Amino acid sequence: MNKADLVNEVARVTDTRKEAQTAVDSVFDTITNALKEKDQVTVVGFGTFKVSNRKAGTDRNPMTGEAITINARNVPRFVAGKALKDAVEENSGE
């Protein structure tokens, strides 16, 4: 499922597709803005979006074999909630 498919699914319960598009965009923008502020967003039963710090390190360039430095940076993370995990697990036996 992509974003357009998600909008179409939300449109089934809203009055218009435009309202659905606005709702989906608003949710994504709100999550993005919270993560920019290093806040976390918890949706009970679904999961938690948060920011983790990836440490600096070294690696090798696969083309040249040369050692390269990888800078520390913040990365988004998602941790699935119990209800989401259980829902996925129920369908894993099919």
C-alpha positions as CSV (number, residue, x, y, z in Angstrom):
1,M,0.0,0.0,0.0
2,N,1.3,3.5,-0.9
3,K,0.2,6.9,0.3
4,A,-2.4,7.2,-2.5
5,D,-3.9,3.9,-1.5
6,L,-4.0,5.0,2.2
7,V,-5.8,8.2,1.2
8,N,-8.3,6.1,-0.8
9,E,-9.0,4.0,2.3
10,V,-9.4,7.0,4.5
11,A,-11.8,8.5,1.9
12,R,-14.1,5.6,2.5
13,V,-15.0,7.1,5.9
14,T,-14.7,10.8,5.1
15,D,-17.0,12.9,2.9
16,T,-14.5,13.6,0.2
17,R,-11.1,12.4,-1.1
18,K,-9.8,15.9,-0.5
19,E,-10.7,15.7,3.2
20,A,-9.0,12.3,3.3
21,Q,-5.8,13.8,1.7
22,T,-5.8,16.6,4.2
23,A,-6.2,14.2,7.1
24,V,-3.4,11.9,6.0
25,D,-1.1,14.8,5.2
26,S,-1.9,16.3,8.6
27,V,-1.0,13.1,10.5
28,F,2.3,12.7,8.6
29,D,3.2,16.4,9.1
30,T,2.4,16.2,12.8
31,I,4.6,13.2,13.3
32,T,7.4,14.7,11.2
33,N,7.3,18.0,13.2
34,A,7.4,16.2,16.5
35,L,10.4,14.1,15.4
36,K,12.2,17.2,14.3
37,E,11.8,18.5,17.8
38,K,13.2,15.1,19.1
39,D,9.8,14.4,20.7
40,Q,8.1,11.0,20.3
41,V,4.6,10.2,19.1
42,T,2.9,7.3,20.8
43,V,-0.3,5.9,19.3
44,V,-1.6,3.4,21.9
45,G,-2.1,0.0,20.4
46,F,-0.3,1.0,17.2
47,G,3.3,2.0,18.1
48,T,5.7,4.7,18.9
49,F,7.7,7.0,16.5
50,K,10.9,8.4,18.0
51,V,14.3,9.7,17.2
52,S,17.5,7.7,17.9
53,N,21.1,8.8,17.7
54,R,23.2,6.7,15.4
55,K,26.8,6.8,16.6
56,A,29.7,7.9,14.5
57,G,31.9,5.1,13.1
58,T,34.1,3.9,10.3
59,D,33.3,1.7,7.3
60,R,34.9,0.8,4.0
61,N,34.0,2.1,0.6
62,P,33.1,-1.1,-1.3
63,M,34.4,0.2,-4.6
64,T,37.9,1.2,-3.4
65,G,38.3,-0.5,0.0
66,E,39.3,2.9,1.4
67,A,38.3,3.6,5.1
68,I,35.6,6.3,5.4
69,T,34.2,8.1,8.4
70,I,30.5,8.0,9.0
71,N,29.2,10.9,11.1
72,A,26.8,10.6,14.0
73,R,23.3,11.5,13.1
74,N,19.7,11.3,14.3
75,V,17.4,8.7,12.6
76,P,13.7,8.1,12.9
77,R,12.6,4.8,14.5
78,F,9.3,3.1,14.8
79,V,8.5,0.6,17.6
80,A,5.4,-1.4,17.0
81,G,2.9,-1.7,19.8
82,K,1.5,-4.9,21.2
83,A,-1.8,-4.7,19.4
84,L,-0.1,-4.2,16.0
85,K,2.3,-7.0,16.7
86,D,-0.6,-9.3,17.7
87,A,-2.6,-8.4,14.6
88,V,0.4,-9.2,12.3
89,E,1.1,-12.4,14.1
90,E,-2.5,-13.6,13.7
91,N,-2.1,-13.4,9.9
92,S,1.4,-15.0,9.8
93,G,0.0,-18.5,9.6
94,E,-1.9,-18.0,6.3
